[in-house]
């Protein structure tokens, strides 16, 4: 049986992981220097030789905090340094939290969680109010399929759409994934679930993330969707396996969890509001009464036909329609571009925010085709280089911007 790996409770004492355990980890260690046990752990880390970098910019973070709390007069009548020193007290090293990232060997000094979240999301205001942000950070988002889905998960975390996440993928990072995944060549072979969780924790170490390293299976799908207080508030489904696509929706519908899917072609976004329509047919009725059991053992050609039915072949771009007929013959897999993945992440995140904040967003299928929105009406000649003998005109003066938006 495959079990999920979650954040879990904070241990009573710090145990330094082995080098191998650190290299395979995805969860940072959050240490509160005000606690004797955590202070001892910090000392043990510093003496272990396992720290590659100590990053301490806490004074700047506190200064930003004061700006966020009182934009008009963040320091009152005092110099900024005095105001910051008053917050930090006599022992700045014991203020806030120290975050150790075992996989990179970095130790980072950060604001405590409430203050960290306030500053990190402050520039969301008031497209997202502080009250709405707090509501969103109490939500749990699930993402299945972490090629396309990793960008959606990361964008949701970046925007503060969810404070808890459940991630699932059985695959490992390959070289061909680097055309669309945010990763480095030093991470080839790493589990995609681990890679995604690390990226999210590096944005916000106070997140609560569970990973399903083997993806979603018959044994784990119910646990992934959750029950009671563990039930997902929203599911993002981005996998290519027919059984998982159907089974995840069957369980989401049973638990009244809304589902979003981006197809990474022509900006096609699917919204299924099972929270509002618990009897809604899957995929807007496109597969009829087909169940997950019916698609469990499809061969490659049958799986492709099923996927074409799900996404509606008539709505695909010509390039994608052609590609799907050549997968496994002249193409190793269907094409996916980074630009389409990033567009899909934006569509999913924006829609997730609106659903979780209670907007009356209905079920449906929508398309944001950039080639239609920005059409090429006629060939445009490529700009030619200026001959060296021609003088280059002086640029127009650039206006000087003041304030935080420079």
N, C-alpha and C positions, 0 to 999 in steps of 0.2 A: 504493500500500500504506500502511496506517495503522500507525504504530509507537507503542509505549508510550513514556511519558516517566518515567524513574526518577530516583532520587536521585543515582546515579552516584558516582564517586570525588571526593574533595575536590580542587579544582584547586590547582596549584602556586602560583598567584598570584591575587590578587583583581582581578576586572574589574568595575567599576561598571556595572550594566546601564543601558540607556536608560530614560527615563521610561515609554515604552510597554512595554518588556520587564518592568519592575517591576510595572506595573499588571496584566499578564497572568500574572505568576509565581504559583507555588503552593508553592515550596520555600524555606525560610529559609536564610540563610547562617550557618553555625556557625563562630565565630572563637575560636581559642585564643590569648590574649594572650601566652602563653609562647613562641609561635613568632614570630620576627621578621617573617615575611611577613604573618601575621595581625595583628600589632600595627600594621604599616604600613597594613593595610587598615582597621583601626579609625580611624587618623588620617585616612585618605583619606575615610572616611565622614563624620567630624565636620567636615571642611573642605568637603564637597560641598554642604552646604545641603539634603541629602535627608533628614535626620533630623527627624521631627516630634515625637518623644518619646524620652527616655532613661529607662528604668525600671530602677532599681538598688536592690533590696531584699536584697542578698546577705547582710547580717548576720542578718536574720531567717531566711533559709533555712538558714544555718549553725546558728543556735540550734535550729531544728527538727531538723536533722540530729543534733545532739548529744542531743536528747530521744529520737529514734528509736533511736540506738545504745545509750543507757543511760537507760531511762525512770526508774529509781530515783534516780540522782544524775547528771544530765546534765553538770553543771559541776564535779563533785567538791567540793572545799572552796573553790573560787574564785568570785568574782562572775561572773555570766553574761557580762558584757562582756569580761572578761579571757579567759575560755575561748574566746569567739568570735574575739577578736583573735589568740589563739595559732594558730587554724586559718588565719586569713586572712593572717597574716604582716605584713611591713612594707609590702607594696604590695597592698592589697585589690583594686585594679582589675585586677590580673593574675591573680587567683585565679578558677578556674572557666572559664566560657565566656561570650562575648557573642553573642547571637543577633539577627541583623538580619532583620526581616520586610519585604521590599521593598514589598509591596502596601499596607502601612499606615504605613511609615516609622518603625516602632518599633525601638528597640535595647534589648534586655533582657539583664540580667546574671543568669546562672543557675549553679547547681552543676554540676560535671562530671557526665557521663552516669551513672556508677554511683551516685553519691550522689543525683543528681536522681531517678533511678528508685526508689531506696530510700525517699526521703522521700515522693515522689508517690504511691506505692502502699502506704505504711505503714498507712494506715487500712483497707486490705483484710484485714490480718492479724486473726485466723488463719482467717477464712473462706477465704482463700488464703494459704498459708504462703509464706515467702520463697523456699523451694526451688521450690515450684510456680510462683510468680511468675516466677522466672528461666526456668523451662521454657516458660511461656506466652509470654514476651517473645522467645523464639527461634523462634516459629511465624510462618507467613505465611498471611494470610487474604485471600481474594478476595471482592469484592462487585460484583455486576453489577446495575445499576439503582439510581440514587442519588436517587430521590425517597423511597420507603420505605426503601431500602437505606442512605441517608446516615445516618439515625438509628442503624441497626444498626452501621455502621462507626464512628461517633463514640462509641457506648456501649462497643463493644469496646475502642477506643483508651483511653477513659476508665478502664476497669477493668483495662487492661493485658493484654487478651486478644489477643495478637499484637504483635510488634515490627516486623513488615513487612506491608505491605498492597498489594493490587493493586486499583485502582478503575476501573470502566468505565461510561460513560454518554455518549451522543452529544448529549444535550439541553442546553439552556440554561435558566436560572432565569427563570420567568415569574411574573407577579403572582399568578395563581391557585395557584401552588405554595406561596405563603406561608401557606396554611392548615395546612401540615404540615411545612415545611422550616425549619430554624433558619438564617434569613438575614435581611438587612435590605433595605429598598427601594433602598438605594444599590448593591445587588449585582444588581439586575435585569439580565438579559442575560448574566450571567457563566455560563461552562460549569459544569455541576453537578459534574463531576469535579474541577475546580479549586477550587470552593467547598468541597467536602467535604474535600479534601486540606488546604486552608488551616485549616479548623476543627480538624482533627486535629493539624496541626503546631503550632497555637497552644496545644494541650494538652501536646504533647510534641515538641519540635523534634528529638529524637534518633530519631524514627521513620524507617523506610525506606519511602517510598511511591512506587509507580509509578501513572501514570494512563493510561488508554486514552481519549483525547478523543473518538474516533469510536465509542465503544461496542465491542461484540464483534461481529466480522464473520467471514465464512468465512476471510478471510486471517489473522485475529488470534486466533481462538478457541483454537487449539493453544498459541500463545505465552502467552495469558492464563492457561490452566491450568498451563502450565509443564512442564518435564521435568528429571529429575535433581535437583540441589540447588535448582533454581528452582521445583519443583512446589509448588503450594499445599498447605497442610495442611488447609484447610477452605474451602469455597465457600459464600457466601451469595448466592442468586439471587433477585432482586426486580424483574425486568423484565416487560413486558407483551407482548413479541414472541414468538409461538409458536416461530419458528425458533431464537431464542437460547435459550429455555428448554430445548428438546430437545437442541440441539447442545452446550450447556454441560454437560448431564448425560451425554451420550455420551462426551465427552472426560474428564469427571471420573471416570466409571466406568472408563474405560480406564486412567486413572492412579491409580485407587483413592483418590479424594478424596471425603470425605463432603460432602453437600450439605444445606443448610438453606434453607427458604423460609417466610416469613410472608406470609399472604394479606391481612392488614389487615382481616379481617372475622371476628367472633366469636373472635378470638384463635387462629386456626387456624395451627398450626405443623407443617411437614413435616420429617421427618428421614429421609434416605436414606444408609445407612451403606455406601457403595460400597467403603470401606476394608476392611470386614469381609465384604461380600457382592459380589464383583466381577461376579457374573452376575445381580444383582437387576434386575428389570424397572423401567423408568423410571416415576416417579409411582405406585409401588406396583402397577404393572400396569394402571393405568386407561386407558392409550392403546394397549394391546396391543403390536403389533409396529411401530407408526408410528415413522418415523425423521424426522430433521430435514429430509431432502430432501422428504419427503411434505408438510411444512407450510411450505415456503419461500415459496410464492406464494399463501397463503390471502387471500381478500378479507375485508372487515371482518366480515361476518356469520359467515363460516366460522371466522374467528379467535376470535370471541366464543364460538361453539359449542365450539371446542376448549378454550378456557380454562375454560368451564363443566364440561367433562368432566374436566379436570385437577383442579379444586378440589372436584368433586362438588357439583352444583347443589343437591342435597337438603340439604346442610349449610350453605348460605349463609343469611344473615339475610334476612327478607322484603324489607327495604329494598334490599339489594344485588341480590337476584334481580330485583326490579322495575326497578331502575336499569339493569341490563345489557340489558334489552329496549328501553330508551329512549335508550341512548347513540347519539349522532349524529342523534337526532330532537328530543327535548325536553331532553336533557342533553348537555353538551359532552364529558363523560367520566364514568367511574364514580366514585362518591363515596369519599373517604378522609378520615378525621378525624385530627387531631393526637393525640388520646388513643389511638386504635387503633395509630397509627404508633409511639408511645412504648411502648405495651404490647408490640408486636411486637419492638421493639429490645431490650427487657428479656428476652423469651423467647429470642430468637436468641442474645444474649450469654450468658445463663445456660447454654443448651444447648451453645454452642460451647466454653465453659470446661470443662464436664463431659466432652465428647468429647475435647478436646485433652489433658485430664489422665488419660485412659484409663478413665473410668467405663464400665461395660458398658451403655451406653444403646443400645437397639435401634432399628432403623428403625420408622417408624410415623407416624401422623397424630394430632395432639392438638389439643384445643380448650379455650380458657380464655375462656368467654363471660361477660363481666362482667354482662350483663343476667340471666343465669341464676344467677350467684353472688350478685348483689345484686338480687333481684327486687323489683319494685314490686307488692306484694300488693293494696294498695288506695290510692285517692287520698289524699294527705296535704295538708291545707290549708296554703296559704302563710302564713308568719308575718306578722302584722300589725304595723305600726309602733306604738310606744308613744306615746299622746297626750302632748302637751307638758305638760299639767297634771299628769301622773302623775310622781311622783319615780322616778328611775332607781335601782334597788338598787345598793348598793356592791359591787364585785367581791370575790370571795374572795381572800385573800392568796395570792400566787404563791410557791411555794417557791423559794429561791435555790439555784442549781446551782453547784457549784465544779468547777474542773478544766477539761480541754480539751473536754468535751462540752457546754459551755454553749451 
